[in-house]
Amino acid sequence: MKRTLTERIELFNSSDIYPVVSSNFCNGRDVPDVVASIARGGAKIIQLREKTCSDLMLFELTKQCKKITDAYNMLLIVDDRLDIAIAAGADGVHLGQDDLPISVARKLAPDLLIGASTHNKNEIFEAMDAECSYLNIGPMFPTKTKSVQCGALGLEYIEQLKGYVKCPYSIMGGIKEKHISMLSSMGYKHIAMVTEITQAENIEEKVKQLRSIFNKPMDR
């Protein structure tokens, strides 16, 4: 399914839970099966994060996942690898601070969503100046799924950082189901999660439950 950048941004803006799928955190289940369960749960976006497989394996895996996301009108984002995202027809790429510069990726793929990982004010402004489609702020809490030098930023600091953001953004890092009601009530609309979803016994039901929490008033 080929989409324009505008259509992709609109679909991103309609998303809530942002599942990130890595084979290392799927409890031995096949990635396409996990992606299909997430799709049935109603998520609008998914990121494929594979750090160790070969280029050919990642290309084939991305194509398999793209068939699923197309069937459910979801966005498929590939972590790090713009070449794989383009070759497999994904909707976007998510770039870290040590990856291809956003400005270069934008020239090579003007119609793709280009996400950026940010951890401080300077990185946020650099990502926006380079015309990222969206950015991620994190990690919010301690996490074992991704290592960054800055460590967990904490809710108070992320609250400060989000004030600088003038584009769509997501948050991630150690976020669990118990946090969603609070974060949603504070205005966070796009919450990325890894193991809370991919290691759930019933992934489809877990995604449905997580999505149902958004915009509900917090228990008093």
C-alpha positions in Angstrom: 0.0 0.0 0.0 1.6 3.3 -1.1 0.8 6.3 0.9 1.7 10.0 0.7 3.6 11.6 3.5 0.5 13.6 4.4 -1.5 10.4 4.7 1.2 8.8 6.8 1.4 11.8 9.2 -2.4 11.7 9.6 -2.3 8.0 10.4 0.5 8.6 12.9 -1.5 11.3 14.6 -4.5 8.9 14.9 -2.3 6.4 16.7 -2.0 5.8 20.5 0.0 2.7 21.5 3.2 2.5 19.4 4.4 -1.1 19.7 8.1 -1.8 19.0 8.8 -5.4 18.0 12.1 -7.2 18.3 12.6 -10.9 18.0 14.8 -10.8 21.2 11.7 -9.8 23.3 9.0 -12.0 21.8 9.3 -15.0 24.1 10.3 -17.2 21.2 7.3 -16.3 19.0 7.7 -15.5 15.4 7.8 -11.8 14.7 5.1 -11.9 12.0 2.8 -13.7 14.4 3.4 -11.0 17.0 2.8 -8.3 14.5 -0.5 -9.9 13.4 -1.7 -10.1 17.0 -0.8 -6.4 17.5 -2.7 -5.6 14.3 -5.8 -7.5 15.5 -5.6 -5.5 18.8 -6.2 -2.3 16.8 -2.8 -0.5 17.0 -2.2 1.9 14.1 1.6 1.8 14.0 4.4 -0.6 14.6 8.1 -0.4 14.6 10.3 -3.3 13.6 13.6 -3.2 15.5 16.1 -5.9 14.6 19.7 -5.3 15.3 21.5 -8.5 14.5 19.9 -10.3 11.6 21.4 -10.2 8.0 20.2 -7.6 5.5 18.4 -10.3 3.5 16.6 -11.6 6.6 15.6 -8.1 7.6 14.4 -7.3 4.1 12.3 -10.5 3.9 11.0 -10.0 7.5 10.0 -6.4 6.7 8.1 -7.5 3.6 6.2 -10.1 5.6 5.3 -7.6 8.2 4.3 -5.1 5.5 1.6 -7.5 4.2 0.1 -7.6 7.6 0.2 -3.9 8.3 -1.3 -3.1 4.9 -4.2 -5.5 5.6 -5.0 -3.6 8.8 -4.2 -0.1 7.5 -1.3 0.3 9.9 2.0 2.2 9.6 5.2 0.1 9.5 8.4 1.8 10.7 11.8 0.2 10.4 14.4 1.0 13.0 17.7 2.4 11.8 17.7 1.0 8.3 16.5 3.5 5.6 17.6 1.2 2.8 15.5 -1.7 4.1 12.5 0.6 4.6 12.7 1.9 1.0 13.3 -1.6 -0.5 10.5 -3.3 1.4 8.0 -0.5 0.9 7.7 0.4 4.6 6.1 3.7 5.7 9.1 5.1 7.5 12.3 4.8 9.4 13.3 5.6 12.9 16.8 7.1 13.3 19.0 7.3 16.4 21.7 9.8 17.1 24.3 7.6 15.5 22.4 6.7 12.4 22.0 8.4 9.0 21.4 12.1 9.4 17.7 13.1 9.2 18.4 15.6 6.5 20.0 13.0 4.3 17.2 10.5 4.9 14.7 13.2 4.0 16.4 13.8 0.6 16.5 10.1 -0.2 13.0 9.3 0.9 10.8 12.5 0.8 7.6 10.5 1.2 8.6 8.4 4.2 8.0 9.2 7.8 11.3 9.9 9.5 11.3 9.5 13.2 14.2 10.6 15.5 15.3 9.5 18.9 16.0 12.5 21.2 17.1 12.8 24.8 17.6 16.5 25.4 16.7 20.0 24.2 19.5 20.3 21.6 18.6 17.0 20.0 15.0 18.0 19.8 15.7 21.2 18.0 18.2 19.5 15.7 15.6 16.9 14.7 13.0 19.5 14.1 15.4 21.7 12.1 16.2 18.7 9.9 12.5 18.2 9.2 11.8 15.0 11.1 8.2 13.7 10.7 8.0 12.9 14.4 10.4 12.5 17.3 10.6 10.3 20.3 11.6 11.5 23.8 13.1 9.0 26.2 13.8 6.8 27.9 11.3 7.9 30.5 11.9 5.1 33.0 14.7 2.5 33.3 14.6 -0.1 30.6 16.5 -3.2 29.5 15.4 -3.1 25.9 17.6 -0.2 24.8 20.9 1.2 26.1 21.5 4.9 26.0 24.3 6.9 27.7 21.9 9.4 29.3 20.0 6.7 31.2 16.4 7.2 32.2 15.3 10.8 31.9 12.4 10.7 34.3 8.9 12.2 34.0 9.8 15.6 35.3 12.6 16.2 32.8 10.5 14.9 29.9 7.7 17.2 30.9 10.2 20.1 30.4 11.4 18.7 27.1 8.0 18.3 25.6 7.4 22.0 25.8 10.0 22.5 23.1 8.4 20.1 20.7 6.6 21.6 17.7 5.9 18.4 15.8 4.3 15.0 16.5 6.1 13.1 19.2 6.1 9.8 21.1 7.6 8.8 24.4 9.1 5.5 25.5 11.3 3.7 27.9 10.1 1.4 30.7 6.5 2.4 30.3 4.0 -0.2 31.6 0.2 -0.5 31.6 0.0 1.1 35.1 1.5 4.3 33.7 -0.8 4.9 30.7 -3.7 6.5 32.5 -1.4 9.1 34.1 0.5 9.8 31.0 -2.6 10.1 28.8 -4.1 12.5 31.3 -1.0 14.6 31.0 -1.4 14.9 27.3 0.9 12.2 26.0 -0.9 10.8 22.9 1.7 8.4 21.5 3.3 5.9 23.8 5.8 3.4 22.6 6.1 0.1 24.4 8.2 -3.1 23.9 8.0 -5.9 26.4 4.7 -4.9 28.0 3.2 -5.9 24.6 5.5 -8.4 23.0 5.9 -10.6 26.1 2.2 -10.6 27.0 0.6 -14.0 27.1 -2.3 -12.7 24.8 -0.9 -9.9 22.8 -4.1 -9.1 21.0 -6.0 -8.6 24.2 -3.1 -6.7 25.8 -3.1 -4.2 23.0 -6.9 -3.8 23.2 -6.6 -3.3 27.0 -3.8 -0.7 26.6 -5.7 1.2 24.0 -8.8 1.3 26.1 -7.0 3.2 28.9 -6.3 6.2 26.8 -8.4 9.3 27.7 -10.1 7.6 30.6 -10.1 9.6 33.8 -7.5 8.5 36.4 -8.8 6.6 39.4 -9.0 8.8 42.5 
